[in-house]
Amino acid sequence: MRFFLPAAAVSLCCLMPLSLTSAVPPAAAPPTVPTKAPATTAPAAPTADGFAAAAAARHAKRTACLKEAKAKKLVGAKKNAYIQDCLAH
């Protein structure tokens, strides 16, 4: 256990200069030319916010359809058919 601490300190001191030299970029590196993006880009993956917004929109539409069905005093199969038709449009 006594040997571990000095050995760790020595190895850290020896490795520190090596890590600093790798962080410096080479001076003679050729400038990089940005490449053009492909003409067709893939659509961005939907995010959690997008899913939440879509769910909120569906909920609001369904609530509006239910209120309309209630105002028309529809019940049973007619109510279900009306709601499905309302949600489809």
Summary of the structure (lengths in Angstrom):
residues: 89
radius of gyration: 32.4
end to end distance: 75.0
largest distance: 86.4
contacts: 139
relative contact order: 0.06
helix: 64%
strand: 0%
